[in-house]
Structure formats: C-alpha cells, structure tokens
Amino acid sequence: MINRIIVDFEKMDDLFCGLGQFSWHLAKQLDGHSHLAFALSPQSLQKFTFQSPCLPLKKRYRHNLFLPECRIWHAIHQDVRIFPSSRHIKKILTIHDLNFLREHAADEKSIAQYKKKMQQKINEAAAVVFISRFTQEDVLKHFSIPASVVQRVIYNGVALGQAEPVAPSLPREFPSRFLFTIGTVLEKKNFASLLEPLRRLPDDIGLIVAGSTHGDYANKMQELVKKLRLEKRVCFLGKIKEEEKIWLYDHAALFVFPSLLEGFGLPVVEAMQRGLPVLISSLTSLPEIGGEEAFYFRSFEASEMVQDIRAALEQGKETLQDRLQKRARVFSWKRAAQEYLELYEELLKT
C-alpha cells in the first residue's frame, strides 16, 4: 500500500528536549492510522517500534529522489532539514516559535538568511500549523502567509504517563519544601532570576532545577549560586527520568517558570496536570497556556518576585488542585492528533 502521508519525526532522537517530546507523543497517537508513514533518523529506527511503516530520513528526499510516493509531507517543526521541493506533494509546516529572531537579533545577516528560508517554506506549504495563538500572531508580524495556505492552531498535549514516581538523588539535608523548575538552563529560560528572591526567602525553602546545564549561562548561574551562598538550597539535577519528574511535580511546593521565550510551555501544563500551583512569566505564550489558574510574576525585580512567590505559596496545593487539573485537560495529545488527522484528510480532498 502506498502511504500517502509521511510525517517527519527527525527530532525523536532526543526525548529530553521539547521537540523530542512533541515527536514522541504525537507519533504514539498517530501510530497505526491508515495511509500514514513515519520518517525517522537511523538512530530512532533502531530505538523505536511503531505499527505505522517507518522509513529512514535521507537528504535526497529534499529533491524527491527515491522518495516513496506520498501526497502529504508533514514537517513537525520550523527548522527541519528536509522539505520536499515537489509541487505534487502538499507540505504541512508546524511552527513552534520564532525564538531564533530574538536570540540572534544582533546578527543581521543570520536573521536575513533565516527569514528568507522560513518565508520560502511558508510559500511552499499547503498548510501552516501553530502550537499557540501567540505563535500565530508572532509569525504574522514577521512573515507573509499566502491566502491559499491553510492556517490552524493546534495545541500540544500533555502526557506524563502512568509511571510510579521515583525520588531523584538529592543532597543530604536538602530542604523538604522546595520550588521546582525544568528546562535546558539557557538565558531565555531566565532561571538565574530566581536566585536572589530565593536568598530572601526562609532558609527552609530550596530550589530544584532539572535540565541540561551545559553552556555559559548555566555556568554563570552556578557561579551565582556560590556567590549568594545558596549551595545547600539549590540543586541542579541535569536530565532526569520521567518517574523522577513526576515525583518532583508531586512533592514541590510550587512550580516556578520565569521564561522569557516560549512557543507553548509544556512543563507548565505538566505541573498543572499533577495539581501543582504554577508561578510563571507573563511573556509570550505563557498567559495563553496558564490561563486564569496560573500565578504570574509581575516583573523580574527580586523584591516583587519574593512577594509573588510568597503569595503563591500561601494558596496551598489543596485549594487549587481541581482547577489546575481541569485546565490541564484542555491540552490533550489525543485531541492534537485528531486535529492533525482532520487536517490531513482536508488536504487529501483538495
């Protein structure tokens, strides 16, 4: 049987990154549907097994050489390496964010090249999907979308699985009451802004940061921990397992997320799914995702952040749990997959 729809899951290699999680959960929901095939890297082909046919990603597919016959190619993120050039193949482009434009704002040449490539993909696409309304509005500010291109907003889902929570290895005498955050420790995550407020909070409150700590920003943050003498109250866990993440959501007093740039903000929904109150940035997509159930940092000035953390802690988990979990149910991978399937069918009919 000819598989008429091929989904490019190149990023499934790294399940510790947001795109890896997106790929894995969407693939699990799409798996087994007729006329669907998954394009995977050689590493992923060895690691994962699906009911749907899988084929190795090859650069030559860009020029349609030996590309299995298909009518739709779905590129699941904006920076894909392969985007078939054939006009006979309808392309779907999922755009998660435009963080590149902000992170490289000083490099005019790189920005110009990025915009040119992105505009070309948009022009070649039959449909463009955005993971939030914020991302859609952001793209429309910087790019022109032809009237013929179908536009959709399809929210990511959240799925922590049914794994039994397992406590991560924490330092001895680490505070039992702690704030928790997760993500690659990069400047855009703004985790270092939490340190001075933490210093002003009682000594029996700690901060746990999960996520990769490679890079200059992470090194500077670790140096600041020492400068503020917070070594016994801040723990960098690095990459963690799913069952450890669940334990941290279940045992933290508050989830804190002062991120400056988010196309969606999956950890916020994960925390709410476990009934954990969230105190988050009011920037980019986060208010759209957190809704009225989240608490928001009024600014990143330390004295105000301290007040915001104290106010959120005073609410307590028990009073908010039902509302938080109801909000999290808005974001479902099953729903996301169904909306993608409906989009595939719509394009196949035209």
C-alpha positions as CSV (number, residue, x, y, z in Angstrom):
1,M,0.0,0.0,0.0
2,I,1.2,3.5,-0.8
3,N,1.5,5.6,2.2
4,R,0.0,8.9,1.2
5,I,1.1,10.9,4.3
6,I,4.7,11.0,5.6
7,V,5.4,12.7,9.0
8,D,9.0,13.8,9.6
9,F,9.9,12.8,13.2
10,E,13.6,13.7,12.9
11,K,13.7,15.1,16.4
12,M,12.6,11.9,18.2
13,D,16.3,11.2,18.7
14,D,16.4,13.4,21.9
15,L,13.5,12.8,24.2
16,F,14.9,15.2,26.7
17,C,14.1,18.2,24.5
18,G,10.7,19.8,23.8
19,L,10.7,18.8,20.1
20,G,11.7,15.2,21.1
21,Q,8.7,15.0,23.5
22,F,6.4,16.6,20.8
23,S,7.5,14.0,18.3
24,W,7.2,11.0,20.7
25,H,3.7,11.8,22.0
26,L,2.3,12.8,18.6
27,A,3.7,9.7,17.0
28,K,2.2,7.5,19.6
29,Q,-1.3,9.0,19.0
30,L,-1.0,8.8,15.2
31,D,0.5,5.4,15.1
32,G,-1.4,2.8,13.1
33,H,-3.7,5.2,11.2
34,S,-4.1,4.2,7.6
35,H,-2.0,5.8,4.9
36,L,0.5,7.2,7.4
37,A,4.2,6.5,7.5
38,F,6.9,8.0,9.8
39,A,10.3,9.3,8.6
40,L,12.9,8.7,11.3
41,S,16.6,9.1,11.7
42,P,18.7,5.8,11.6
43,Q,19.1,6.0,15.4
44,S,15.4,6.3,16.0
45,L,14.7,3.4,13.6
46,Q,16.8,1.2,15.9
47,K,15.3,2.5,19.1
48,F,11.6,2.7,18.4
49,T,9.0,0.3,17.0
50,F,5.7,1.5,15.5
51,Q,2.7,-0.1,13.8
52,S,2.9,2.5,11.0
53,P,5.6,1.9,8.3
54,C,8.9,3.7,9.1
55,L,11.5,4.9,6.6
56,P,14.9,6.4,7.1
57,L,15.3,10.1,6.6
58,K,17.5,10.9,3.7
59,K,18.7,14.3,2.5
60,R,18.0,13.4,-1.1
61,Y,14.3,13.4,-0.3
62,R,14.6,17.2,-0.5
63,H,14.9,16.8,-4.2
64,N,12.4,13.9,-4.3
65,L,15.0,11.3,-5.3
66,F,13.7,7.8,-4.4
67,L,11.1,9.4,-2.1
68,P,8.3,6.9,-1.5
69,E,5.2,8.2,-3.3
70,C,3.2,10.4,-1.0
71,R,0.7,13.2,-1.3
72,I,1.4,15.0,2.1
73,W,4.7,15.6,3.9
74,H,4.3,16.9,7.4
75,A,7.4,18.8,8.8
76,I,6.8,18.9,12.5
77,H,9.0,21.9,13.3
78,Q,10.1,25.1,11.5
79,D,13.8,24.2,11.3
80,V,13.5,20.9,9.5
81,R,16.4,19.8,7.3
82,I,14.2,18.2,4.7
83,F,11.3,19.9,2.9
84,P,10.5,18.2,-0.4
85,S,10.5,20.6,-3.3
86,S,7.9,18.8,-5.5
87,R,4.8,20.8,-6.2
88,H,2.9,17.5,-6.3
89,I,3.5,16.9,-2.6
90,K,1.4,19.1,-0.2
91,K,3.6,20.2,2.7
92,I,2.4,20.9,6.2
93,L,4.7,23.1,8.4
94,T,4.2,23.2,12.2
95,I,5.8,26.3,13.6
96,H,6.6,26.2,17.4
97,D,8.2,29.6,17.9
98,L,10.4,32.3,16.4
99,N,13.0,32.3,19.2
100,F,15.8,32.4,16.6
101,L,14.8,36.0,15.7
102,R,15.2,37.2,19.3
103,E,18.2,35.1,20.3
104,H,20.2,36.3,17.2
105,A,18.8,39.8,17.0
106,A,22.3,41.4,16.8
107,D,23.3,39.2,13.8
108,E,21.5,40.9,10.9
109,K,23.0,38.5,8.3
110,S,21.8,35.4,10.1
111,I,18.4,36.9,10.7
112,A,18.0,37.8,7.0
113,Q,19.0,34.3,6.0
114,Y,16.6,32.7,8.5
115,K,13.7,34.9,7.3
116,K,14.4,34.1,3.7
117,K,14.4,30.3,4.4
118,M,11.3,30.5,6.6
119,Q,9.4,32.5,4.1
120,Q,10.2,30.1,1.3
121,K,8.9,27.2,3.4
122,I,5.7,29.1,4.2
123,N,5.3,29.9,0.5
124,E,5.7,26.2,-0.4
125,A,3.4,24.9,2.3
126,A,-0.2,23.9,1.8
127,A,-0.9,24.4,5.5
128,V,0.9,26.0,8.4
129,V,0.1,24.9,12.0
130,F,0.9,26.9,15.1
131,I,1.2,25.5,18.6
132,S,-0.4,28.6,20.1
133,R,-2.2,31.7,19.1
134,F,0.8,33.7,20.3
135,T,3.0,31.9,17.8
136,Q,0.5,32.5,15.1
137,E,0.4,36.2,15.8
138,D,4.2,36.4,16.1
139,V,4.6,34.7,12.7
140,L,2.1,37.0,11.1
141,K,4.1,40.0,12.3
142,H,7.3,38.8,10.6
143,F,6.1,36.8,7.6
144,S,3.6,36.9,4.8
145,I,1.3,33.9,4.6
146,P,-0.4,33.5,1.2
147,A,-4.2,33.4,1.2
148,S,-4.1,29.9,-0.3
149,V,-2.2,28.5,2.7
150,V,-4.5,26.8,5.3
151,Q,-3.8,28.1,8.9
152,R,-4.5,26.1,12.1
153,V,-3.8,26.5,15.8
154,I,-3.3,23.0,17.3
155,Y,-2.2,23.0,20.9
156,N,0.3,20.5,22.2
157,G,-0.9,17.8,24.6
158,V,0.5,16.7,27.9
159,A,1.1,13.1,28.9
160,L,3.2,12.3,31.9
161,G,2.3,8.6,31.7
162,Q,1.5,6.2,34.4
163,A,5.0,5.6,35.8
164,E,5.3,5.3,39.5
165,P,7.0,8.4,41.0
166,V,10.7,7.8,42.0
167,A,12.6,10.3,44.2
168,P,15.7,11.7,42.5
169,S,19.0,11.7,44.3
170,L,19.1,14.9,46.3
171,P,21.8,16.3,48.5
172,R,21.6,15.3,52.2
173,E,19.7,17.8,54.3
174,F,18.2,19.5,51.2
175,P,15.1,21.4,52.2
176,S,12.0,19.3,52.1
177,R,10.0,22.3,51.0
178,F,11.2,23.4,47.6
179,L,10.4,25.3,44.4
180,F,10.8,23.3,41.1
181,T,11.6,24.3,37.5
182,I,12.6,22.3,34.5
183,G,14.2,23.1,31.1
184,T,17.6,23.4,29.5
185,V,19.4,26.1,31.5
186,L,19.7,28.8,28.8
187,E,19.4,32.5,29.0
188,K,15.9,32.5,27.6
189,K,14.7,30.4,30.5
190,N,15.8,33.1,32.9
191,F,16.3,30.7,35.8
192,A,19.0,32.8,37.4
193,S,16.4,35.4,38.2
194,L,15.1,33.0,40.9
195,L,18.3,33.1,42.9
196,E,18.1,36.5,44.6
197,P,14.5,36.0,45.5
198,L,15.4,32.6,47.0
199,R,18.1,34.1,49.1
200,R,15.4,36.4,50.6
201,L,13.0,33.6,51.4
202,P,13.3,31.5,54.6
203,D,16.3,29.0,54.7
204,D,13.9,26.0,54.8
205,I,12.9,26.6,51.1
206,G,15.1,25.2,48.4
207,L,15.1,25.3,44.5
208,I,15.5,22.3,42.3
209,V,16.4,22.9,38.6
210,A,16.1,19.9,36.2
211,G,17.5,20.1,32.7
212,S,20.8,20.2,30.9
213,T,23.4,22.6,32.4
214,H,25.9,22.8,29.5
215,G,26.8,26.3,28.4
216,D,27.9,29.7,29.5
217,Y,24.6,30.8,31.1
218,A,24.4,27.6,33.2
219,N,28.0,28.1,34.3
220,K,27.3,31.7,35.3
221,M,24.2,30.6,37.2
222,Q,26.1,28.0,39.1
223,E,28.7,30.7,40.0
224,L,26.0,33.0,41.2
225,V,24.7,30.2,43.5
226,K,28.1,30.2,45.1
227,K,28.3,33.9,45.3
228,L,25.0,34.1,47.1
229,R,25.9,31.2,49.3
230,L,23.0,29.1,48.2
231,E,24.8,25.9,47.6
232,K,22.8,24.0,50.2
233,R,19.5,25.4,48.9
234,V,19.9,25.0,45.1
235,C,20.2,21.6,43.4
236,F,20.9,21.2,39.6
237,L,19.7,17.7,38.7
238,G,20.6,17.7,35.0
239,K,18.5,15.5,32.7
240,I,16.0,13.4,34.7
241,K,13.8,10.4,34.1
242,E,10.1,10.6,33.7
243,E,9.3,9.0,37.0
244,E,11.7,11.4,38.8
245,K,9.9,14.4,37.1
246,I,6.6,13.1,38.3
247,W,7.9,12.8,41.9
248,L,9.2,16.4,41.7
249,Y,5.8,17.7,40.5
250,D,4.1,15.8,43.3
251,H,6.4,16.9,46.1
252,A,7.3,20.5,45.1
253,A,5.5,23.4,46.9
254,L,5.4,25.5,43.8
255,F,6.4,25.3,40.1
256,V,8.3,28.4,39.0
257,F,8.9,29.3,35.4
258,P,10.3,32.8,34.7
259,S,10.9,32.0,31.0
260,L,11.3,34.9,28.5
261,L,10.6,32.9,25.3
262,E,8.1,30.1,24.9
263,G,6.1,29.0,21.9
264,F,3.9,26.8,24.2
265,G,5.3,26.0,27.7
266,L,4.7,22.2,28.2
267,P,6.2,22.0,31.7
268,V,3.5,24.5,32.9
269,V,0.7,22.1,31.8
270,E,2.5,19.1,33.2
271,A,2.7,20.8,36.6
272,M,-1.0,21.7,36.5
273,Q,-1.8,18.1,35.5
274,R,-0.3,16.9,38.8
275,G,-2.2,19.6,40.7
276,L,0.9,21.7,41.4
277,P,0.4,25.5,41.6
278,V,2.4,27.4,38.9
279,L,4.0,30.8,39.1
280,I,5.1,31.8,35.6
281,S,6.2,34.6,33.3
282,S,3.5,36.8,31.7
283,L,5.5,36.9,28.5
284,T,5.0,35.3,25.0
285,S,2.6,32.2,25.0
286,L,2.6,31.6,28.8
287,P,-0.6,33.6,29.8
288,E,-2.4,31.8,27.0
289,I,-1.4,28.4,28.4
290,G,-1.6,29.1,32.1
291,G,-4.9,31.0,31.8
292,E,-6.6,32.2,35.0
293,E,-5.4,29.2,37.0
294,A,-1.7,30.3,37.0
295,F,0.0,32.9,39.1
296,Y,2.2,35.4,37.3
297,F,5.4,37.2,38.1
298,R,4.7,40.9,37.9
299,S,8.3,41.6,37.0
300,F,11.7,40.1,37.4
301,E,12.8,42.5,40.1
302,A,13.8,40.5,43.1
303,S,11.6,42.2,45.7
304,E,8.5,41.7,43.6
305,M,9.4,38.1,42.8
306,V,9.7,37.4,46.5
307,Q,6.2,38.8,47.1
308,D,4.8,36.8,44.2
309,I,6.4,33.5,45.4
310,R,5.1,34.1,49.0
311,A,1.6,34.9,47.7
312,A,1.5,31.7,45.6
313,L,2.9,29.5,48.4
314,E,0.2,30.8,50.8
315,Q,-2.6,29.5,48.5
316,G,-1.5,25.9,49.0
317,K,-2.0,22.9,46.7
318,E,-5.2,21.5,48.1
319,T,-7.3,24.6,47.3
320,L,-6.2,24.8,43.7
321,Q,-5.7,21.2,42.6
322,D,-9.1,20.6,40.9
323,R,-9.0,23.8,39.0
324,L,-5.4,23.2,37.8
325,Q,-6.1,19.7,36.6
326,K,-9.2,20.8,34.8
327,R,-7.1,23.4,33.0
328,A,-4.5,20.8,32.1
329,R,-7.2,18.6,30.4
330,V,-7.7,21.3,27.8
331,F,-4.3,20.2,26.3
332,S,-4.6,16.6,25.0
333,W,-2.3,14.7,22.7
334,K,-5.3,12.6,21.6
335,R,-7.1,15.8,20.6
336,A,-4.0,17.2,18.9
337,A,-3.5,14.0,16.9
338,Q,-7.2,14.1,15.9
339,E,-6.9,17.7,14.7
340,Y,-3.8,16.8,12.6
341,L,-5.7,13.8,11.1
342,E,-8.6,16.1,10.2
343,L,-6.1,18.5,8.5
344,Y,-4.5,15.6,6.6
345,E,-8.0,14.5,5.3
346,E,-8.9,18.0,4.4
347,L,-5.8,18.4,2.3
348,L,-6.2,15.0,0.7
349,K,-9.6,16.0,-0.6
350,T,-8.3,19.1,-2.4
